[in-house]
């Protein structure tokens, strides 16, 4: 498998490609899309003070990000660990920038256009619309991966997001940190030391989330830049990322039939478990999500790596799912912002209230992602690869 996380560009031909993992990444991206649909109903409830806003379907869909992190560690370790004698650190960084940054820029542009569509209105309806100049500054800063601190003028939407024009960019911020740490430090350590490092990160992860240090009662941190979210987001990324690396180094493949369906159904079920209310100082909801991340996700990745992507239509479906996964993840949320504003205005709180519009949001998000992939992302990456990557 020579595709990086969210990747569709091979940089080497010497290793087998775990195509099924690409398909699972696409499945997880689609589940995130549906999770955000239901998040919209919950958010509209809160904004209109019509309910508690607890998401009732795909309640744990946000931990798909943690699944992406473990896939990232697995793929990057597998693809690059034995290539450093022929590749410099700067060459690695160039590959990762070429892979990730073009769509990040596109996501910022689409986020700007979506915000313009709703008149640059902040979530707090009592405030004036954000000045166009500040929105343009926010777009430029997003393109350069510079986060917004809550309360400053270019935190333009008013709900504290690190990247207010395209919220999910926060996970790319930590993905970049993970890539930097891998290139400078983590790739150099032995498997034994990596095991110790991963265990320590797991302890820190459990202490932070199960102990509910953030007060969120969930593993949903990292999206803003306050102190709790930064350190929580860093631990949230590093623990599954290091687990993915460890899994890649110790992986022993076996043949498993039906791996794609086993993994896809399992992910859907895990994300759909109802919210688990806590009665004491321990966050039971976070405990459940920790078990998913620490125990079940590595098993799912292992099963996926052991499975066959099949042939014909099945193989093509896995390739399409893998190719579209990153564009879908990075462009769908600006559409969600418009959808959320509409839900708040109409006071719609359930899928039954507007299932036709929700379906249109899903279809348009997937179509936009596909168009961005074919007419922007792939051509731009091919051009950049030819210009800046030595073969």
C-alpha positions in Angstrom: 0.0 0.0 0.0 1.7 3.1 -1.2 -1.1 5.5 -0.8 -0.8 8.0 2.0 -3.8 8.9 4.2 -6.6 10.2 2.0 -4.3 9.5 -0.9 -4.9 8.6 -4.5 -1.3 9.1 -5.8 1.2 6.3 -5.7 4.8 7.3 -5.1 6.4 3.8 -5.2 5.7 0.5 -6.8 7.6 -1.9 -4.5 4.9 -2.8 -2.0 1.4 -4.3 -2.3 -1.4 -1.8 -2.0 -4.1 -2.5 0.6 -6.9 -1.2 -1.5 -9.6 -2.3 0.9 -8.3 0.2 3.5 -9.0 2.9 0.9 -12.6 1.7 0.7 -13.0 1.8 4.4 -11.6 5.3 4.5 -14.3 6.3 2.1 -17.0 4.5 4.2 -15.8 6.5 7.2 -16.0 9.8 5.3 -19.6 9.0 4.2 -20.5 8.2 7.8 -19.0 11.5 8.9 -21.2 13.2 6.3 -24.3 11.6 7.7 -23.2 12.3 11.3 -23.0 16.0 10.5 -26.6 15.9 9.1 -27.8 14.7 12.5 -25.5 17.2 14.2 -27.3 19.9 12.3 -30.6 18.9 13.9 -29.0 18.9 17.3 -27.4 22.3 16.7 -30.7 23.8 15.6 -32.3 22.5 18.8 -29.7 24.2 20.9 -29.7 27.5 19.0 -33.5 27.7 19.3 -33.5 26.4 22.9 -35.8 23.6 21.8 -34.0 20.7 23.4 -30.7 19.4 24.9 -29.1 19.0 21.5 -27.8 15.5 22.1 -27.3 13.8 18.7 -29.5 10.8 18.5 -28.3 9.0 15.4 -24.6 8.2 14.6 -24.0 9.7 18.0 -20.3 8.8 17.9 -19.6 9.7 14.3 -17.0 12.2 15.4 -14.6 9.5 16.2 -14.3 8.7 12.5 -11.5 11.3 12.8 -9.7 9.0 15.2 -10.1 6.2 12.7 -8.5 8.4 10.1 -5.6 9.1 12.5 -4.9 5.4 13.0 -5.1 4.8 9.3 -2.7 7.7 8.8 -0.1 6.2 11.2 -0.5 2.7 9.6 -0.2 4.0 6.0 2.6 6.4 6.5 4.7 4.0 8.5 4.1 1.2 6.0 4.9 3.4 3.0 7.9 5.4 4.3 9.7 3.7 7.2 12.1 1.8 4.9 12.6 4.7 2.4 14.6 7.2 4.3 17.9 6.2 2.9 16.6 7.4 -0.5 14.5 10.3 0.7 15.2 13.4 2.7 13.0 15.0 5.3 12.2 17.9 3.0 11.2 15.4 0.2 8.8 13.8 2.6 7.3 17.1 3.5 6.9 18.0 -0.1 5.0 14.7 -0.8 2.7 15.3 2.1 2.0 19.0 1.1 1.3 18.0 -2.4 -1.1 15.3 -1.2 -3.0 17.3 1.4 -2.7 21.0 0.7 -4.4 21.6 -2.7 -7.8 20.3 -1.3 -7.2 22.3 1.9 -7.0 25.4 -0.2 -10.1 24.5 -2.1 -12.0 23.8 1.1 -11.1 27.4 2.3 -12.4 28.9 -1.0 -15.7 26.9 -0.8 -16.0 27.9 2.9 -15.7 31.5 1.9 -18.4 31.1 -0.8 -20.7 29.3 1.5 -20.3 32.0 4.2 -21.0 34.7 1.6 -24.2 32.8 0.5 -25.6 33.3 4.0 -24.6 37.0 4.1 -21.5 36.5 6.4 -24.0 36.1 9.3 -22.5 35.0 12.6 -24.2 32.3 14.6 -25.2 34.8 17.2 -28.1 36.5 15.4 -27.9 39.5 17.7 -24.5 40.5 16.3 -23.8 42.3 13.0 -22.6 40.3 10.0 -18.8 39.9 9.8 -17.0 42.4 7.6 -16.0 41.0 4.2 -12.3 42.0 4.8 -12.1 39.8 7.9 -13.6 36.8 6.1 -11.1 37.2 3.3 -8.3 37.3 5.9 -9.8 34.1 7.5 -9.7 32.4 4.1 -6.1 33.3 3.5 -5.1 32.2 7.0 -6.9 28.9 6.5 -4.9 28.4 3.3 -1.7 28.8 5.3 -3.0 26.6 8.1 -2.9 29.4 10.7 -5.7 28.9 13.2 -8.0 31.5 14.6 -8.1 32.2 18.4 -11.7 32.5 19.8 -12.8 36.1 20.0 -10.4 37.7 17.5 -11.9 39.4 14.4 -10.9 36.7 11.9 -12.7 34.1 14.0 -15.5 35.1 11.7 -18.4 32.7 12.5 -18.4 33.4 16.2 -18.5 29.9 17.6 -14.8 29.4 18.4 -13.7 27.2 15.6 -10.0 27.0 14.8 -10.9 27.3 11.1 -14.3 29.0 11.0 -14.8 28.8 7.2 -14.3 25.0 7.2 -14.4 23.5 10.6 -12.9 20.0 9.8 -9.6 21.6 8.8 -8.7 21.4 12.5 -8.0 17.6 12.0 -5.6 18.5 9.2 -3.8 20.9 11.5 -3.1 18.0 13.9 -2.4 15.7 10.9 0.3 18.0 9.8 1.8 18.0 13.3 1.7 14.2 13.3 3.6 14.1 9.9 6.2 16.5 11.3 6.7 14.5 14.4 6.9 11.3 12.3 9.6 12.7 10.0 11.7 14.3 12.8 11.3 11.8 15.6 8.9 8.9 15.5 10.3 7.1 12.5 13.7 6.9 14.2 12.6 5.0 17.3 12.6 1.3 17.6 9.5 -0.8 17.7 10.0 -1.5 21.4 10.3 2.2 22.2 7.3 2.9 20.0 5.3 0.4 22.0 6.2 2.2 25.3 5.5 5.6 23.7 2.1 4.3 22.5 1.2 2.9 25.9 2.1 6.2 27.6 0.0 8.1 25.1 -2.9 5.7 25.8 -2.6 6.4 29.5 -2.6 10.1 28.9 -5.6 9.7 26.4 -7.6 7.7 29.0 -6.8 10.2 31.8 -7.8 13.2 29.7 -11.0 11.9 28.2 -12.4 9.3 30.6 -11.5 11.8 33.4 -13.5 14.4 31.4 -10.8 17.1 31.7 -12.4 19.0 28.9 -15.9 18.8 30.3 -17.3 17.7 26.9 -18.2 14.2 28.1 -16.9 12.9 24.7 -13.7 12.6 22.7 -14.8 15.6 20.6 -11.9 18.0 21.3 -9.4 19.8 19.0 -11.7 21.9 16.9 -10.8 25.2 18.7 -7.5 26.6 19.9 -8.0 27.1 23.6 -5.5 25.3 25.9 -7.7 22.3 26.7 -8.5 21.7 23.1 -5.0 22.1 21.8 -3.4 19.6 24.3 -6.4 17.3 24.1 -6.4 17.4 20.3 -2.7 16.6 20.3 -3.1 13.6 22.5 -6.2 12.6 20.5 -4.1 12.6 17.3 -0.9 11.1 18.6 -2.4 8.1 20.4 -4.2 6.5 17.4 -1.4 7.7 15.0 1.3 5.9 17.0 -1.0 2.8 17.3 -1.3 2.8 13.5 2.5 3.0 13.2 2.9 0.1 15.7 0.3 -2.0 13.8 2.1 -1.4 10.5 5.5 -2.5 12.0 4.1 -5.7 13.6 1.4 -6.6 11.1 1.1 -10.3 10.1 -1.3 -10.6 7.2 -3.9 -13.4 7.0 -6.7 -14.0 4.5 -10.1 -12.9 5.8 -13.2 -13.2 3.6 -15.8 -10.5 3.6 -13.4 -8.1 5.4 -14.9 -5.0 3.8 -18.4 -5.7 4.9 -17.3 -6.9 8.4 -15.4 -3.6 8.9 -18.0 -1.3 7.3 -20.9 -2.7 9.3 -18.9 -2.7 12.5 -17.9 1.0 12.0 -21.6 1.9 11.4 -22.7 0.0 14.5 -20.0 1.5 16.7 -20.9 5.0 15.6 -24.7 4.4 16.1 -24.5 3.4 19.8 -26.7 5.9 21.8 -25.1 8.6 23.9 -24.1 7.1 27.3 -24.9 9.5 30.1 -22.5 9.8 33.0 -23.6 9.9 36.7 -20.2 10.5 38.3 -16.8 12.0 37.7 -15.9 9.3 35.0 -17.2 10.0 31.5 -18.9 6.8 30.5 -19.4 8.2 27.0 -15.7 8.9 26.6 -14.9 5.4 28.1 -16.9 3.8 25.3 -15.2 5.9 22.7 -11.8 5.2 24.2 -12.5 1.4 23.9 -13.4 2.0 20.2 -10.2 3.8 19.5 -7.8 1.8 21.6 -9.1 -1.7 21.0 -11.7 -1.9 18.2 -10.3 0.4 15.6 -6.9 -1.4 15.4 -8.8 -4.6 15.0 -10.8 -3.1 12.1 -7.7 -1.8 10.4 -6.0 -5.2 10.8 -9.1 -7.0 9.4 -9.2 -4.5 6.5 -5.5 -5.0 5.7 -6.1 -8.8 5.8 -9.0 -8.7 3.4 -9.1 -8.6 -0.4 -10.5 -5.7 -2.3 -11.9 -8.2 -4.8 -12.0 -7.7 -8.5 -14.2 -5.9 -11.1 -16.9 -3.7 -9.7 -15.9 -4.4 -6.1 -12.3 -3.3 -6.7 -13.4 -0.3 -8.6 -15.8 0.7 -5.8 -13.0 0.5 -3.2 -10.8 2.7 -5.4 -13.6 5.3 -5.9 -14.4 5.3 -2.2 -10.7 5.9 -1.4 -10.2 8.6 -4.0 -13.3 10.6 -2.9 -12.7 10.2 0.8 -10.5 13.2 1.4 -12.3 15.6 -1.0 -15.6 14.6 0.6 -14.3 15.2 4.1 -12.7 18.6 3.3 -15.5 20.1 1.2 -18.8 18.9 2.8 -18.8 21.1 5.9 -19.3 24.5 4.1 -22.5 23.0 2.7 -23.4 21.9 6.2 -23.0 25.5 7.5 -25.7 26.6 5.0 -27.9 23.6 5.9 -27.5 24.4 9.6 -28.5 28.0 9.2 -31.6 26.8 7.2 -32.5 24.3 10.0 -32.2 27.1 12.6 -34.4 29.4 10.6 -37.1 26.8 9.8 -36.9 25.2 13.3 -36.5 21.7 11.9 -35.1 19.2 14.5 -35.6 15.7 13.0 -34.9 14.0 9.7 -38.6 13.5 9.2 -39.0 17.3 9.0 -36.9 17.7 5.9 -35.5 14.4 4.7 -35.7 15.6 1.1 -33.4 18.6 1.8 -31.0 16.4 3.9 -30.8 13.9 0.9 -30.0 16.9 -1.4 -27.2 17.9 1.0 -25.7 14.4 0.9 -25.9 14.1 -2.9 -24.6 17.6 -3.5 -21.7 17.1 -1.1 -20.6 13.8 -2.8 -21.0 15.4 -6.2 -19.0 18.5 -5.2 -16.3 16.2 -3.8 -16.1 14.2 -7.0 -15.9 17.3 -9.2 -13.2 18.8 -7.1 -11.3 15.5 -7.2 -11.4 15.1 -11.0 -11.1 18.7 -12.2 -8.9 20.2 -9.5 -7.2 17.9 -7.0 -5.9 15.2 -9.3 -4.6 17.5 -12.1 -3.0 19.9 -9.6 -1.3 17.1 -7.7 0.0 15.5 -10.9 1.4 18.9 -12.0 3.0 19.5 -8.6 4.4 15.9 -8.5 6.1 16.3 -11.9 7.5 19.7 -10.9 8.7 19.0 -7.4 9.1 15.3 -6.8 12.2 13.4 -7.9 11.3 9.9 -9.3 
